[in-house]
């Protein structure tokens, strides 16, 4: 029995590294959906310069919108089911347990359209708000996450909040 627990713990601690480029220990500022929506709305009045990334603000916002949209419509290139139920599921459990996500902040969603650096910031803010509002109102069956696999509504909301928070670290200053 102790051996099984040791294996589970080891997998839990190493799984995030299997998801390419995990970095740092970042504090998540969003605990509620409405907090995240308010933060996105506030971008209409200030345009922070992203730090530590080659992505423009508009690309970060498009990426966040894509993630939320795909949770409802389906991700274009999911990882294998085996990956989802092993490393992916373990990584989500790790992030969920510590209440924050850390991932490579310049990795696009596999198979997603390219992020347009020349798209308007206002348009990208609106797209993210529209995606957030659609998710809040969504009553259908959520699609499996490309890496984590099937998630409950509550787990998906938490994943989105942690994802938003992780990228929000780039917008400080």
Contact map, one row per residue, 1 for C-alpha under 8 A:
11111000000000000000000000000000000000000000000000000000000000000000000000000000000000000000000000000000000000000000000000000000000000000000000000000000000000000000000000000
11111100000000000000000000000000000000000000000000000000000000000000000000000000000000000000000000000000000000000000000000000000000000000000000000000000000000000000000000000
11111110000000000000000000000000000000000000000000000000000000000000000000000000000000000000000000000000000000000000000000000000000000000000000000000000000000000000000000000
11111111000000000000000000000000000000000000000000000000000000000000000000000000000000000000000000000000000000000000000000000000000000000000000000000000000000000000000000000
11111111100000000000000000000000000000000000000000000000000000000000000000000000000000000000000000000000000000000000000000000000000000000000000000000000000000000000000000000
01111111110000000000000000000000000000000000000000000000000000000000000000000000000000000000000000000000000000000000000000000000000000000000000000000000000000000000000000000
00111111111000000000000000000000000000000000000000000000000000000000000000000000000000000000000000000000000000000000000000000000000000000000000000000000000000000000000000000
00011111111100000000000000000000000000000000000000000000000000000000000000000000000000000000000000000000000000000000000000000000000000000000000000000000000000000000000000000
00001111111110000000000000000000000000000000000000000000000000000000000000000000000000000000000000000000000000000000000000000000000000000000000000000000000000000000000000000
00000111111111000000000000000000000000000000000000000000000000000000000000000000000000000000000000000000000000000000000000000000000000000000000000000000000000000000000000000
00000011111111100000000000000000000000000000000000000000000000000000000000000000000000100100000000000000000000000000000000000000000000000000000000000000000000000000000000000
00000001111111110000000000000000000000000000000000000000000000000000000000000000000000000110110000000000000000000000000000000000000000000000000000000000000000000000000000000
00000000111111110000000000000000000000000000000000000000000000000000000000000000000000000000010000000000000000000000000000000000000000000000000000000000000000000000000000000
00000000011111111100000000000000000000000000000000000000000000000000000000000000000000000000000000000000000000000000000000000000000000000000000000000000000000000000000000000
00000000001111111110000000000000000000000000000000000000000000000000000000000000000000110110010000000000000000000000000000000000000000000000000000000000000000000000000000000
00000000000111111111010000000000000000000000000000000000000000000000000000000000000000100110010000000010000000000000000000000000000000000000000000000000000000000000000000000
00000000000001111111110000000000000000000000000000000000000000000000000000000000000000000000000000000000000000000000000000000000000000000000000000000000000000000000000000000
00000000000001111111000000000000000000000000000000000000000000000000000000000000000000100000000000000000000000000000000000000000000000000000000000000000000000000000000000000
00000000000000111111110000000000000000000000000000000000000000000000000000000000000000110010000000000010000000000000000000000000000000000000000000000000000000000000000000000
00000000000000011111110000000000000000000000000000000000000000000000000000000000000000000000000000000011000000000000000000000000000000000000000000000000000000000000000000000
00000000000000001011111000000000000000000000000000000000000000000000000000000000000000000000000000000011000000000000000000000000000000000000000000000000000000000000000000000
00000000000000011011111100000000000000000000000000000000000000000000000000000000000000000000000000000111000000000000000000000000000000000000000000000000000000000000000000000
00000000000000000000111110000000000000000000000000000000000000000000000000000000000000000000000000000111000000000000000000000000000000000000000000000000000000000000000000000
00000000000000000000011111000000000000000000000000000000000000000000000000000000000000000000000000000100000000000000000000000000000000000000000000000000000000000000000000000
00000000000000000000001111100000000000000000000000000000000000000000000000000000000000000000000000010100000000000000000000000000000000000000000000000000000000000000000000000
00000000000000000000000111110000000000000000000000000000000000000000000000000000000000000000000000011100000000000000000000000000000000000000000000000000000000000000010010000
00000000000000000000000011111000000000000000000000000000000000000000000000000000000000000000000000010000000000000000000000000000000000000000000000000000000000000000110000000
00000000000000000000000001111110000000000000000000000000000000000000000000000000000000000000000000111000000000000000000000000000000000000000000000000000000000000100110000000
00000000000000000000000000111110000000000000000000000000000000000000000000000000000000000000000000000000000000000000000000000000000000000000000000000000000000000000100000000
00000000000000000000000000011111101100000000000000000000000000000000000000000000000000000000000000000000000000000000000000000000000000000000000000000000000000001101100000000
00000000000000000000000000011111101000000000000000000000000000000000000000000000000000000000000000000000000000000000000000000000000000000000000000000000000001001000000000000
00000000000000000000000000000111111100000000000000000000000000000000000000000000000000000000000000000000000000000000000000000000000000000000000000000000000000001000000000000
00000000000000000000000000000111111110000000000000000000000000000000000000000000000000000000000000000000000000000000000000000000000000000000000000000000000010001000000000000
00000000000000000000000000000001111111000000000000000000000000000000000000000000000000000000000000000000000000000000000000000000000000000000000000000000000000000000000000000
00000000000000000000000000000111111111100000000000000000000000000000000000000000000000000000000000000000000000000000000000000000000000000000000000000000000000000000000000000
00000000000000000000000000000101111111110000000000000000000000000000000000000000000000000000000000000000000000000000000000000000000000000000000000000000000000001001000000000
00000000000000000000000000000000111111111000000000000000000000000000000000000000000000000000000000000000000000000000000000000000100100000000000000000000000000000000000000000
00000000000000000000000000000000011111111100000000000000000000000000000000000000000000000000000000000000000000000000000000000000000000000000000000000000000000000000000000000
00000000000000000000000000000000001111111110000000000000000000000000000000000000000000000000000000000000000000000000000000000000000000000000000000000000000000000000000000000
00000000000000000000000000000000000111111111000000000000000000000000000000000000000000000000000000000000000000000000000000001001100000000000000000000000000000000000000000000
00000000000000000000000000000000000011111111000000000000000000000000000000000000000000000000000000000000000000000000000000001000100000000000000000000000000000000000000000000
00000000000000000000000000000000000001111111110000000000000000000000000000000000000000000000000000000000000000000000000000000000000000000000000000000000000000000000000000000
00000000000000000000000000000000000000111111111100000000000000000000000000000000000000000000000000000000000000000000000000001000000000000000000000000000000000000000000000000
00000000000000000000000000000000000000011111111000000000000000000000000000000000000000000000000000000000000000000000000001001000000000000000000000000000000000000000000000000
00000000000000000000000000000000000000000111111000000000000000000000000000000000000000000000000000000000000000000000000000000000000000000000000000000000000000000000000000000
00000000000000000000000000000000000000000111111100000000000000000000000000000000000000000000000000000000000000000000000000000000000000000000000000000000000000000000000000000
00000000000000000000000000000000000000000011111110000000100000000000000000000000000000000000000000000000000000000000000000000000000000000000000000000000000000000000000000000
00000000000000000000000000000000000000000010011111000000100000000000000000000000000000000000000000000000000000000000000000000000000000000000000000000000000000000000000000111
00000000000000000000000000000000000000000000001111100001100000000000000000000000000000000000000000000000000000000000000000000000000000000000000000000000000000000000000000101
00000000000000000000000000000000000000000000000111111011100000000000000000000000000000000000000000000000000000000000000000000000000000000000000000000000000000000000000001110
00000000000000000000000000000000000000000000000011111000000000000000000000000000000000000000000000000000000000000000000000000000000000000000000000000000000000000000000001110
00000000000000000000000000000000000000000000000001111100000000000000000000000000000000000000000000000000000000000000000000000000000000000000000000000000000000000000000001000
00000000000000000000000000000000000000000000000001111111000000000000000000000000000000000000000000000000110000000000000000000000000000000000000000000000000000000000000001000
00000000000000000000000000000000000000000000000000011111000000000000000000000000000000000000000000000000010000000000000000000000000000000000000000000000000000000000000000000
00000000000000000000000000000000000000000000000001001111111100000000000000000000000000000000000000000000010000000000100000000000000000000000000000000000000000000000000000000
00000000000000000000000000000000000000000000000011001111111100000000000000000000000000000000000000000000000000000000100000000000000000000000000000000000000000000000000000000
00000000000000000000000000000000000000000000001111000011111110000000000000000000000000000000000000000000000000000000000010000000000000000000000000000000000000000000000000000
00000000000000000000000000000000000000000000000000000011111111000000000000000000000000000000000000000000000000000001111110011000000000000000000000000000000000000000000000000
00000000000000000000000000000000000000000000000000000011111111100000000000000000000000000000000000000000000000000011100000010000000000000000000000000000000000000000000000000
00000000000000000000000000000000000000000000000000000011111111110000000000000000000000000000000000000000000000000000000000000000000000000000000000000000000000000000001000000
00000000000000000000000000000000000000000000000000000000111111111000000000000000000000000000000000000000000000000000000000011001000000000000000000000000000000000000000000000
00000000000000000000000000000000000000000000000000000000011111111100000000000000000000000000000000000000000000000010000000010011000000000000000000000000000000000000000000000
00000000000000000000000000000000000000000000000000000000001111111110000000000000000000000000000000000000000110000010000000000000000000000000000000000000000000000000000000000
00000000000000000000000000000000000000000000000000000000000111111111000000000000000000000000000000000000000000000000000000000001000000000000000000000000000000000011000000000
00000000000000000000000000000000000000000000000000000000000011111111100000000000000000000000000000000000000000000000000000000011101100000000000000000000000000000000000000000
00000000000000000000000000000000000000000000000000000000000001111111110000000000000000000000000000000000000010010000000000000000000000000000000000000000000000000000000000000
00000000000000000000000000000000000000000000000000000000000000111111111000000000000000000000000000000000000010000000000000000000000000000000000000000000000000010000000000000
00000000000000000000000000000000000000000000000000000000000000011111111100000000000000000000000000000000000000000000000000000000001100100000000000000000000000010000000000000
00000000000000000000000000000000000000000000000000000000000000001111111111000000000000000000000000000000000000000000000000000000001000100000000000000000000000000000000000000
00000000000000000000000000000000000000000000000000000000000000000111111111110000000000000000000000000000000000000000000000000000000000000000001000000000000000000000000000000
00000000000000000000000000000000000000000000000000000000000000000011111111100000000000000000000000000000000000000000000000000000000000000000011110000000000100000000000000000
00000000000000000000000000000000000000000000000000000000000000000001111111000000000000000000000000000000000000000000000000000000000000100101111000000000000000000000000000000
00000000000000000000000000000000000000000000000000000000000000000000111111100000000000000000000000000000000000000000000000000000000000000000011000000000000000000000000000000
00000000000000000000000000000000000000000000000000000000000000000000111111110000000000000000000000000000000000000000000000000000000000000000011110000000000000000000000000000
00000000000000000000000000000000000000000000000000000000000000000000011011111100000000000000000000000000000000110000000000000000000000000000001111000000000000000000000000000
00000000000000000000000000000000000000000000000000000000000000000000010001111100000000000000000000000000000001110000000000000000000000000000000000000000000000000000000000000
00000000000000000000000000000000000000000000000000000000000000000000000000111110000000000000000000000000000001100000000000000000000000000000000001000000000000000000000000000
00000000000000000000000000000000000000000000000000000000000000000000000000111111000000000000000000000000000001000000000000000000000000000000000011100000000000000000000000000
00000000000000000000000000000000000000000000000000000000000000000000000000001111101100000000000000000000000000000000000000000000000000000000000001100000000000000000000000000
00000000000000000000000000000000000000000000000000000000000000000000000000000111111100000000000000000000000000000000000000000000000000000000000000000000000000000000000000000
00000000000000000000000000000000000000000000000000000000000000000000000000000011111110000000000000000000000000000000000000000000000000000000000000001000000000000000000000000
00000000000000000000000000000000000000000000000000000000000000000000000000000001111111000000000000000000000000000000000000000000000000000000000000000000000000000000000000000
00000000000000000000000000000000000000000000000000000000000000000000000000000011111111110000000000000000000000000000000000000000000000000000000000100000000000000000000000000
00000000000000000000000000000000000000000000000000000000000000000000000000000011111111111000000000000000000000000000000000000000000000000000000001111000000000000000000000000
00000000000000000000000000000000000000000000000000000000000000000000000000000000111111111100000000000000000000000000000000000000000000000000000000011000000000000000000000000
00000000000000000000000000000000000000000000000000000000000000000000000000000000011111111100000000000000000000000000000000000000000000000000000000000000000000000000000000000
00000000001000110110000000000000000000000000000000000000000000000000000000000000001111111110000000000000000000000000000000000000000000000000000000010000000000000000000000000
00000000000000100010000000000000000000000000000000000000000000000000000000000000001111111111000000000000000000000000000000000000000000000000000000111000000000000000000000000
00000000000000000000000000000000000000000000000000000000000000000000000000000000000111111111100000000000000000000000000000000000000000000000000000111000000000000000000000000
00000000001100110000000000000000000000000000000000000000000000000000000000000000000011111111110000000000000000000000000000000000000000000000000000010000000000000000000000000
00000000000100110010000000000000000000000000000000000000000000000000000000000000000000111111111000000000000000000000000000000000000000000000000000010000000000000000000000000
00000000000000000000000000000000000000000000000000000000000000000000000000000000000000011111111100000000000000000000000000000000000000000000000000010000000000100000000000000
00000000000100000000000000000000000000000000000000000000000000000000000000000000000000001111111110000000000000000000000000000000000000000000000000000000000000000000000000000
00000000000110110000000000000000000000000000000000000000000000000000000000000000000000000111111111000000000000000000000000000000000000000000000000000000000000000000000000000
00000000000000000000000000000000000000000000000000000000000000000000000000000000000000000011111111111100000000000000000000000000000000000000000000000000000000000000000000000
00000000000000000000000000000000000000000000000000000000000000000000000000000000000000000001111111111000000000000000000000000000000000000000000000000000000001100000000000000
00000000000000000000000000000000000000000000000000000000000000000000000000000000000000000000111111100000000000000000000000000000000000000000000000000000000000000000000000000
00000000000000000000000000000000000000000000000000000000000000000000000000000000000000000000011111110000000000000000000000000000000000000000000000000000000000000000000000000
00000000000000000000000000010000000000000000000000000000000000000000000000000000000000000000001111111000000000000000000000000000000000000000000000000000000000000100000000000
00000000000000000000000011110000000000000000000000000000000000000000000000000000000000000000001101111100000000000000000000000000000000000000000000000000000000000100110000000
00000000000000000000000001010000000000000000000000000000000000000000000000000000000000000000001100111110000000000000000000000000000000000000000000000000000000000110110000000
00000000000000000000011111000000000000000000000000000000000000000000000000000000000000000000001000011111000000000000000000000000000000000000000000000000000000000000010000000
00000000000000010011111000000000000000000000000000000000000000000000000000000000000000000000000000001111100000000000000000000000000000000000000000000000000000000000010000000
00000000000000000001111000000000000000000000000000000000000000000000000000000000000000000000000000000111111000000000000000000000000000000000000000000000000000000000000000000
00000000000000000000000000000000000000000000000000001000000000000000000000000000000000000000000000000011111000000000000000000000000000000000000000000000000000000000011000000
00000000000000000000000000000000000000000000000000001110000000000000000000000000000000000000000000000001111100000000000000000000000000000000000000000000000000000000000000000
00000000000000000000000000000000000000000000000000000000000000000000000000000000000000000000000000000001111110000000000000000000000000000000000000000000000000000000000000000
00000000000000000000000000000000000000000000000000000000000000100000000000000000000000000000000000000000011111010100000000000000000000000000000000000000000000000000000000000
00000000000000000000000000000000000000000000000000000000000000100110000000000000000000000000000000000000001111110000000000000000000000000000000000000000000000000000000000000
00000000000000000000000000000000000000000000000000000000000000000000000000011100000000000000000000000000000111110000000000000000000000000000000000000000000000000000000000000
00000000000000000000000000000000000000000000000000000000000000000000000000111000000000000000000000000000000011111000000000000000000000000000000000000000000000000000000000000
00000000000000000000000000000000000000000000000000000000000000000100000000110000000000000000000000000000000111111100000000000000000000000000000000000000000000000000000000000
00000000000000000000000000000000000000000000000000000000000000000000000000000000000000000000000000000000000000111110000000000000000000000000000000000000000000000000000000000
00000000000000000000000000000000000000000000000000000000000000000000000000000000000000000000000000000000000100011111000000000000000000000000000000000000000000000000000000000
00000000000000000000000000000000000000000000000000000000001001100000000000000000000000000000000000000000000000001111100000000000000000000000000000000000000000000000000000000
00000000000000000000000000000000000000000000000000000000011000000000000000000000000000000000000000000000000000000111111000000000000000000000000000000000000000000000000000000
00000000000000000000000000000000000000000000000000000011011000000000000000000000000000000000000000000000000000000011111000000000000000000000000000000000000000000000000000000
00000000000000000000000000000000000000000000000000000000010000000000000000000000000000000000000000000000000000000001111100000000000000000000000000000000000000000000000000000
00000000000000000000000000000000000000000000000000000000010000000000000000000000000000000000000000000000000000000001111110110000000000000000000000000000000000000000000000000
00000000000000000000000000000000000000000000000000000000010000000000000000000000000000000000000000000000000000000000011111110000000000000000000000000000000000000000000000000
00000000000000000000000000000000000000000000000000000000110000000000000000000000000000000000000000000000000000000000001111111000000000000000000000000000000000000000000000000
00000000000000000000000000000000000000000001000000000000000000000000000000000000000000000000000000000000000000000000000111111100000000000000000000000000000000000000000000000
00000000000000000000000000000000000000000000000000000000000000000000000000000000000000000000000000000000000000000000001111111110000000000000000000000000000000000000000000000
00000000000000000000000000000000000000000000000000000000011011000000000000000000000000000000000000000000000000000000001111111111000000000000000000000000000000000000000000000
00000000000000000000000000000000000000011011000000000000010010000000000000000000000000000000000000000000000000000000000011111111100000000000000000000000000000000000000000000
00000000000000000000000000000000000000000000000000000000000000000000000000000000000000000000000000000000000000000000000001111111110000000000000000000000000000000000000000000
00000000000000000000000000000000000000000000000000000000000001001000000000000000000000000000000000000000000000000000000000111111111000000000000000000000000000000000000000000
00000000000000000000000000000000000000010000000000000000000011011000000000000000000000000000000000000000000000000000000000011111111100000000000000000000000000000000000000000
00000000000000000000000000000000000010011000000000000000000000001000000000000000000000000000000000000000000000000000000000001111111110000000000000000000000000000000000000000
00000000000000000000000000000000000000000000000000000000000000000000000000000000000000000000000000000000000000000000000000000111111111000000000000000000000000000000000000000
00000000000000000000000000000000000000000000000000000000000000001001100000000000000000000000000000000000000000000000000000000011111111100000000000000000000000000000000000000
00000000000000000000000000000000000010000000000000000000000000001001000000000000000000000000000000000000000000000000000000000001111111110000000000000000000000000000000000000
00000000000000000000000000000000000000000000000000000000000000000000000000000000000000000000000000000000000000000000000000000000111111111000000000000000000000000000000000000
00000000000000000000000000000000000000000000000000000000000000000000000000000000000000000000000000000000000000000000000000000000011111111100000000000000000000000000000000000
00000000000000000000000000000000000000000000000000000000000000000001100100000000000000000000000000000000000000000000000000000000001111111100000000000000000000000000000000000
00000000000000000000000000000000000000000000000000000000000000000000000000000000000000000000000000000000000000000000000000000000000111111100000000000000000000000000000000000
00000000000000000000000000000000000000000000000000000000000000000000000000000000000000000000000000000000000000000000000000000000000011111110000000000000000000000000000000000
00000000000000000000000000000000000000000000000000000000000000000000000100000000000000000000000000000000000000000000000000000000000001111111000000000000000000000000000000000
00000000000000000000000000000000000000000000000000000000000000000000000000000000000000000000000000000000000000000000000000000000000000001111100000000000000000000000000000000
00000000000000000000000000000000000000000000000000000000000000000000000100000000000000000000000000000000000000000000000000000000000000000111110000000000000000000000000000000
00000000000000000000000000000000000000000000000000000000000000000000000100000000000000000000000000000000000000000000000000000000000000000011111000000000000000000000000000000
00000000000000000000000000000000000000000000000000000000000000000000001111000000000000000000000000000000000000000000000000000000000000000001111100000011100000000000000000000
00000000000000000000000000000000000000000000000000000000000000000000011111100000000000000000000000000000000000000000000000000000000000000000111110000100000000000000000000000
00000000000000000000000000000000000000000000000000000000000000000000001001100000000000000000000000000000000000000000000000000000000000000000011111011110000000000000000000000
00000000000000000000000000000000000000000000000000000000000000000000001001100100000000000000000000000000000000000000000000000000000000000000001111111110000000000000000000000
00000000000000000000000000000000000000000000000000000000000000000000000000101110000100000000000000000000000000000000000000000000000000000000000111111000000000000000000000000
00000000000000000000000000000000000000000000000000000000000000000000000000000110001100011000000000000000000000000000000000000000000000000000000011111000000000000000000000000
00000000000000000000000000000000000000000000000000000000000000000000000000000000000110111111000000000000000000000000000000000000000000000000000111111110000000000000000000000
00000000000000000000000000000000000000000000000000000000000000000000000000000000100110011000000000000000000000000000000000000000000000000000000111111110000000000000000000000
00000000000000000000000000000000000000000000000000000000000000000000000000000000000000000000000000000000000000000000000000000000000000000000001110011111000000000000000000000
00000000000000000000000000000000000000000000000000000000000000000000000000000000000000000000000000000000000000000000000000000000000000000000010110011111111100000000000000000
00000000000000000000000000000000000000000000000000000000000000000000000000000000000000000000000000000000000000000000000000000000000000000000010000000111111100000000000000000
00000000000000000000000000000000000000000000000000000000000000000000000000000000000000000000000000000000000000000000000000000000000000000000010000000011111110000000000000000
00000000000000000000000000000000000000000000000000000000000000000000000000000000000000000000000000000000000000000000000000000000000000000000000000000011111111000000000000000
00000000000000000000000000000000000000000000000000000000000000000000000000000000000000000000000000000000000000000000000000000000000000000000000000000011111111100000000000000
00000000000000000000000000000000000000000000000000000000000000000000001000000000000000000000000000000000000000000000000000000000000000000000000000000011111111110000000000000
00000000000000000000000000000000100000000000000000000000000000000000000000000000000000000000000000000000000000000000000000000000000000000000000000000000111111111000000000000
00000000000000000000000000000010000000000000000000000000000000000000000000000000000000000000000100000000000000000000000000000000000000000000000000000000011111111100000000000
00000000000000000000000000000000000000000000000000000000000000000000000000000000000000000001000100000000000000000000000000000000000000000000000000000000001111111110000000000
00000000000000000000000000000000000000000000000000000000000000000011000000000000000000000000000000000000000000000000000000000000000000000000000000000000000111111111000000000
00000000000000000000000000000111100100000000000000000000000000000000000000000000000000000000000000000000000000000000000000000000000000000000000000000000000011111111100000000
00000000000000000000000000010100000000000000000000000000000000000000000000000000000000000000000000111000000000000000000000000000000000000000000000000000000001111111110000000
00000000000000000000000000000000000000000000000000000000000000010000000000000000000000000000000000001000000000000000000000000000000000000000000000000000000000111111111000000
00000000000000000000000000000100000100000000000000000000000000010000000000000000000000000000000000000000000000000000000000000000000000000000000000000000000000011111111100000
00000000000000000000000000111100000000000000000000000000000000000000000000000000000000000000000000011000000000000000000000000000000000000000000000000000000000001111111110000
00000000000000000000000001110000000000000000000000000000000000000000000000000000000000000000000000011110100000000000000000000000000000000000000000000000000000000111111111000
00000000000000000000000000000000000000000000000000000000000100000000000000000000000000000000000000000000100000000000000000000000000000000000000000000000000000000011111111100
00000000000000000000000000000000000000000000000000000000000000000000000000000000000000000000000000000000000000000000000000000000000000000000000000000000000000000001111111110
00000000000000000000000001000000000000000000000000000000000000000000000000000000000000000000000000000000000000000000000000000000000000000000000000000000000000000000111111110
00000000000000000000000000000000000000000000000001111000000000000000000000000000000000000000000000000000000000000000000000000000000000000000000000000000000000000000011111110
00000000000000000000000000000000000000000000000111100000000000000000000000000000000000000000000000000000000000000000000000000000000000000000000000000000000000000000001111111
00000000000000000000000000000000000000000000000101100000000000000000000000000000000000000000000000000000000000000000000000000000000000000000000000000000000000000000000111111
00000000000000000000000000000000000000000000000110000000000000000000000000000000000000000000000000000000000000000000000000000000000000000000000000000000000000000000000000111
